[in-house]
Amino acid sequence: MQLIIGSAFVSFSIFIFCIVLLGVRNPRQPAWASPQLVGNFHSIVILMFGVIGLFALASAIYKYVTAGTGDPMSILISVAILAVTILGVKAMKIKKKIAVFESMR
């Protein structure tokens, strides 16, 4: 279960980072993408979820390796969560949208 929670936290932090990146680079910035909110709120949330997720992943992997009590279903779910994250980020087409935003400036 810790492995699933860790991969979900890492996935959530990656999605938040991508959404905030698109909001900040947009020439017509939304109110939630102001420099004050990005510096004081979004960056802390992204860092918090990322660090907690990485520590949970590292702890779960260490437990699985040393104790040998790995649950194959949680490993598969964790890999699926990370795979969906990769596919989701690719589907957002971030490079193309940033290039469009830069050409609008």
Residue frames as a rotation matrix with the C-alpha (Angstrom) as fourth column:
MET 1
0.566 0.824 0.000 0.00
0.824 -0.566 0.000 0.00
0.000 0.000 -1.000 0.00
GLN 2
0.385 -0.507 -0.771 2.88
0.196 -0.771 0.606 2.35
-0.902 -0.384 -0.198 0.78
LEU 3
-0.663 -0.634 0.397 4.21
0.475 0.053 0.878 1.78
-0.578 0.771 0.266 -2.72
ILE 4
-0.096 0.734 0.672 0.88
0.958 -0.115 0.263 2.81
0.270 0.669 -0.693 -4.26
ILE 5
0.779 0.372 -0.505 0.63
0.544 -0.801 0.249 5.91
-0.312 -0.469 -0.827 -2.07
GLY 6
-0.039 -0.894 -0.447 4.20
0.217 -0.444 0.869 6.92
-0.975 -0.063 0.211 -2.94
SER 7
-0.743 -0.234 0.627 3.65
0.637 0.043 0.770 6.56
-0.207 0.971 0.118 -6.67
ALA 8
0.292 0.904 0.313 0.34
0.926 -0.349 0.145 8.44
0.240 0.247 -0.939 -6.44
PHE 9
0.639 -0.109 -0.761 2.02
0.362 -0.830 0.423 11.34
-0.679 -0.547 -0.491 -4.60
VAL 10
-0.496 -0.864 -0.081 4.86
0.251 -0.233 0.939 11.51
-0.831 0.446 0.333 -7.15
SER 11
-0.497 0.397 0.772 2.32
0.862 0.124 0.491 11.37
0.099 0.910 -0.403 -9.97
PHE 12
0.599 0.780 -0.182 0.22
0.800 -0.593 0.091 14.12
-0.037 -0.200 -0.979 -8.42
SER 13
0.294 -0.560 -0.775 3.26
0.200 -0.756 0.623 16.37
-0.934 -0.338 -0.111 -7.96
ILE 14
-0.740 -0.553 0.382 4.26
0.454 0.008 0.891 15.88
-0.496 0.833 0.245 -11.60
PHE 15
-0.117 0.789 0.603 0.76
0.948 -0.093 0.305 16.76
0.297 0.608 -0.737 -12.81
ILE 16
0.711 0.343 -0.614 0.62
0.570 -0.793 0.217 19.84
-0.412 -0.504 -0.759 -10.59
PHE 17
-0.210 -0.880 -0.425 4.02
0.227 -0.467 0.855 20.95
-0.951 0.083 0.298 -11.89
CYS 18
-0.732 -0.073 0.677 2.90
0.672 0.087 0.736 20.58
-0.113 0.994 -0.015 -15.51
ILE 19
0.298 0.925 0.235 -0.35
0.922 -0.343 0.181 22.45
0.248 0.162 -0.955 -14.96
VAL 20
0.618 -0.137 -0.774 1.40
0.370 -0.818 0.441 25.28
-0.693 -0.559 -0.455 -13.10
LEU 21
-0.511 -0.858 0.049 4.07
0.388 -0.179 0.904 25.44
-0.767 0.481 0.424 -15.82
LEU 22
-0.461 0.414 0.785 1.43
0.849 -0.051 0.525 25.90
0.257 0.909 -0.328 -18.49
GLY 23
0.628 0.749 -0.212 -0.38
0.777 -0.585 0.234 28.50
0.051 -0.312 -0.949 -16.42
VAL 24
0.317 -0.596 -0.737 2.77
0.311 -0.669 0.675 30.52
-0.896 -0.443 -0.027 -15.77
ARG 25
-0.699 -0.678 0.228 3.93
0.398 -0.105 0.911 30.45
-0.594 0.728 0.343 -19.39
ASN 26
0.064 0.811 0.581 0.54
0.998 -0.050 -0.039 31.49
-0.002 0.583 -0.813 -20.71
PRO 27
-0.754 -0.363 0.548 0.63
0.431 -0.902 -0.004 35.11
0.496 0.233 0.837 -21.92
ARG 28
-0.044 0.795 0.606 -2.81
-0.561 -0.521 0.643 35.63
0.827 -0.312 0.469 -20.36
GLN 29
-0.850 -0.421 -0.316 -1.91
-0.002 0.603 -0.798 34.27
0.526 -0.677 -0.514 -16.93
PRO 30
0.251 0.931 -0.265 -4.80
0.351 0.168 0.921 33.02
0.902 -0.324 -0.285 -14.83
ALA 31
0.500 0.000 0.866 -5.12
-0.638 -0.677 0.368 34.43
0.586 -0.736 -0.339 -11.32
TRP 32
0.956 -0.110 0.273 -3.91
-0.130 0.674 0.727 31.17
-0.264 -0.730 0.630 -9.76
ALA 33
0.533 -0.802 0.270 -0.65
0.835 0.446 -0.323 31.40
0.138 0.397 0.907 -11.74
SER 34
0.873 -0.244 0.423 0.53
-0.245 -0.968 -0.054 34.71
0.422 -0.057 -0.905 -10.31
PRO 35
-0.029 -0.983 -0.181 4.19
-0.139 0.183 -0.973 34.86
0.990 -0.003 -0.142 -9.23
GLN 36
-0.350 -0.068 0.934 3.18
-0.906 -0.232 -0.356 35.21
0.240 -0.970 0.020 -5.57
LEU 37
0.617 0.661 0.428 1.03
-0.738 0.674 0.024 32.07
-0.273 -0.331 0.903 -5.59
VAL 38
0.762 -0.396 -0.513 3.57
-0.083 0.725 -0.684 30.08
0.642 0.564 0.519 -7.58
GLY 39
-0.228 -0.961 0.156 6.41
-0.269 -0.091 -0.959 31.04
0.936 -0.261 -0.238 -5.25
ASN 40
-0.606 -0.028 0.795 4.57
-0.779 -0.182 -0.600 30.79
0.161 -0.983 0.089 -1.97
PHE 41
0.188 0.771 0.609 2.02
-0.787 0.489 -0.376 28.03
-0.587 -0.408 0.699 -2.51
HIS 42
0.880 0.269 -0.391 2.39
-0.467 0.640 -0.610 25.92
0.086 0.719 0.689 -5.65
SER 43
0.087 -0.931 -0.356 6.11
-0.545 0.254 -0.799 25.32
0.834 0.264 -0.485 -5.30
ILE 44
-0.549 -0.246 0.799 5.71
-0.834 0.233 -0.501 24.21
-0.063 -0.941 -0.333 -1.69
VAL 45
0.435 0.787 0.437 2.85
-0.677 0.606 -0.417 21.86
-0.593 -0.114 0.797 -2.56
ILE 46
0.762 -0.220 -0.609 4.78
-0.449 0.499 -0.741 20.37
0.467 0.838 0.281 -5.48
LEU 47
-0.296 -0.954 0.040 7.87
-0.634 0.165 -0.755 19.89
0.714 -0.249 -0.654 -3.34
MET 48
-0.315 0.244 0.917 5.88
-0.880 0.287 -0.379 18.44
-0.356 -0.926 0.124 -0.44
PHE 49
0.740 0.656 0.148 4.05
-0.539 0.710 -0.454 15.87
-0.403 0.256 0.879 -2.57
GLY 50
0.594 -0.573 -0.565 7.22
-0.445 0.351 -0.824 14.97
0.670 0.741 -0.047 -4.47
VAL 51
-0.454 -0.829 0.327 9.38
-0.727 0.133 -0.674 14.45
0.515 -0.544 -0.663 -1.40
ILE 52
-0.102 0.490 0.866 6.72
-0.814 0.459 -0.355 12.53
-0.571 -0.741 0.352 0.52
GLY 53
0.857 0.465 -0.220 6.10
-0.496 0.633 -0.594 10.35
-0.137 0.619 0.774 -2.53
LEU 54
0.288 -0.830 -0.479 9.78
-0.494 0.299 -0.816 9.66
0.820 0.471 -0.324 -3.11
PHE 55
-0.581 -0.485 0.653 10.37
-0.803 0.211 -0.558 8.79
0.133 -0.849 -0.512 0.54
ALA 56
0.267 0.746 0.610 7.33
-0.718 0.577 -0.390 6.50
-0.643 -0.334 0.690 0.55
LEU 57
0.851 -0.005 -0.525 8.55
-0.437 0.548 -0.713 4.81
0.291 0.837 0.464 -2.64
ALA 58
-0.115 -0.985 -0.128 12.07
-0.607 0.172 -0.776 4.41
0.786 -0.012 -0.618 -1.30
SER 59
-0.440 0.008 0.898 10.82
-0.861 0.280 -0.424 3.03
-0.255 -0.960 -0.117 2.01
ALA 60
0.603 0.749 0.273 8.46
-0.609 0.654 -0.450 0.56
-0.516 0.105 0.850 0.33
ILE 61
0.678 -0.426 -0.599 11.12
-0.419 0.446 -0.791 -0.63
0.604 0.787 0.123 -2.12
TYR 62
-0.411 -0.856 0.314 13.59
-0.750 0.122 -0.650 -1.07
0.519 -0.502 -0.692 0.74
LYS 63
-0.121 0.454 0.883 11.03
-0.809 0.470 -0.353 -3.12
-0.575 -0.757 0.310 2.70
TYR 64
0.857 0.486 -0.173 10.29
-0.484 0.644 -0.593 -5.27
-0.177 0.591 0.787 -0.34
VAL 65
0.366 -0.801 -0.474 13.96
-0.485 0.270 -0.831 -5.90
0.794 0.534 -0.290 -1.05
THR 66
-0.569 -0.688 0.450 15.07
-0.724 0.160 -0.671 -6.65
0.390 -0.708 -0.589 2.51
ALA 67
-0.323 0.512 0.796 12.03
-0.682 0.457 -0.571 -8.53
-0.656 -0.727 0.202 3.81
GLY 68
-0.990 -0.086 -0.116 11.10
-0.144 0.641 0.754 -10.17
0.009 0.763 -0.647 0.54
THR 69
-0.442 0.897 0.031 7.41
0.629 0.334 -0.702 -9.59
-0.640 -0.291 -0.711 1.18
GLY 70
-0.895 0.073 -0.439 6.49
-0.325 -0.781 0.533 -7.89
-0.304 0.620 0.723 -2.04
ASP 71
-0.007 0.955 0.295 2.85
0.209 0.290 -0.934 -7.81
-0.978 0.055 -0.201 -3.04
PRO 72
-0.713 -0.360 0.602 2.79
0.621 0.076 0.780 -8.24
-0.326 0.930 0.169 -6.82
MET 73
0.206 0.880 0.428 -0.55
0.964 -0.258 0.067 -6.46
0.169 0.399 -0.901 -7.15
SER 74
0.748 0.036 -0.662 0.68
0.312 -0.901 0.303 -3.28
-0.586 -0.433 -0.685 -5.45
ILE 75
-0.386 -0.917 -0.100 3.80
0.208 -0.193 0.959 -3.33
-0.899 0.349 0.265 -7.60
LEU 76
-0.540 0.241 0.806 1.66
0.841 0.154 0.518 -3.59
0.001 0.958 -0.286 -10.75
ILE 77
0.599 0.800 -0.040 -0.68
0.801 -0.597 0.048 -0.82
0.015 -0.061 -0.998 -9.59
SER 78
0.405 -0.541 -0.737 2.29
0.191 -0.738 0.647 1.40
-0.894 -0.403 -0.195 -8.76
VAL 79
-0.692 -0.662 0.289 3.85
0.380 0.007 0.925 0.84
-0.614 0.750 0.246 -12.18
ALA 80
-0.154 0.728 0.668 0.47
0.971 -0.012 0.237 1.50
0.181 0.685 -0.706 -13.81
ILE 81
0.725 0.392 -0.566 0.12
0.547 -0.828 0.127 4.80
-0.419 -0.402 -0.814 -11.93
LEU 82
-0.050 -0.833 -0.550 3.55
0.002 -0.551 0.834 5.92
-0.999 0.041 0.029 -13.07
ALA 83
-0.716 -0.157 0.680 2.84
0.631 0.269 0.728 4.79
-0.297 0.950 -0.093 -16.65
VAL 84
0.324 0.900 0.291 -0.42
0.942 -0.336 -0.007 6.76
0.092 0.276 -0.957 -16.70
THR 85
0.530 -0.229 -0.817 1.53
0.250 -0.878 0.408 9.77
-0.811 -0.420 -0.408 -15.44
ILE 86
-0.585 -0.811 -0.014 3.98
0.165 -0.137 0.977 9.50
-0.794 0.569 0.214 -18.33
LEU 87
-0.516 0.466 0.719 1.16
0.853 0.197 0.484 9.11
0.084 0.863 -0.498 -20.84
GLY 88
0.542 0.778 -0.317 -0.77
0.816 -0.577 -0.020 11.99
-0.199 -0.248 -0.948 -19.28
VAL 89
0.163 -0.580 -0.798 2.20
0.082 -0.798 0.597 14.34
-0.983 -0.163 -0.083 -19.45
LYS 90
-0.830 -0.459 0.316 2.82
0.315 0.080 0.946 13.39
-0.460 0.885 0.079 -23.07
ALA 91
-0.167 0.861 0.480 -0.88
0.977 0.080 0.196 13.93
0.131 0.502 -0.855 -23.86
MET 92
0.475 0.324 -0.818 -0.69
0.553 -0.833 -0.009 17.45
-0.684 -0.448 -0.575 -22.43
LYS 93
0.387 -0.405 0.828 1.73
0.861 -0.164 -0.482 18.37
0.331 0.899 0.285 -25.27
ILE 94
0.630 -0.138 -0.764 3.63
0.511 -0.667 0.542 20.76
-0.585 -0.732 -0.349 -23.04
LYS 95
-0.454 -0.890 -0.036 6.46
0.536 -0.306 0.787 21.56
-0.711 0.338 0.616 -25.47
LYS 96
-0.484 0.337 0.808 4.04
0.797 -0.211 0.566 22.49
0.361 0.918 -0.167 -28.23
LYS 97
0.613 0.787 -0.065 1.91
0.731 -0.534 0.425 24.67
0.300 -0.309 -0.903 -25.95
ILE 98
0.353 -0.565 -0.745 4.95
0.486 -0.570 0.663 26.46
-0.799 -0.596 0.073 -24.53
ALA 99
-0.694 -0.595 0.406 6.19
0.636 -0.242 0.732 27.14
-0.338 0.766 0.547 -28.07
VAL 100
-0.036 0.770 0.637 2.79
0.798 -0.362 0.482 28.61
0.602 0.526 -0.602 -28.95
PHE 101
0.762 0.322 -0.562 2.84
0.629 -0.577 0.522 30.73
-0.157 -0.751 -0.642 -25.78
GLU 102
-0.117 -0.897 -0.427 6.33
0.525 -0.421 0.740 32.01
-0.843 -0.137 0.520 -26.58
SER 103
-0.692 -0.120 0.712 5.29
0.713 -0.263 0.650 32.95
0.110 0.957 0.268 -30.12
MET 104
0.366 0.906 0.211 2.34
0.800 -0.422 0.425 34.93
0.474 0.013 -0.880 -28.71
ARG 105
0.435 -0.240 -0.868 4.62
0.672 -0.555 0.490 37.16
-0.599 -0.797 -0.080 -26.66
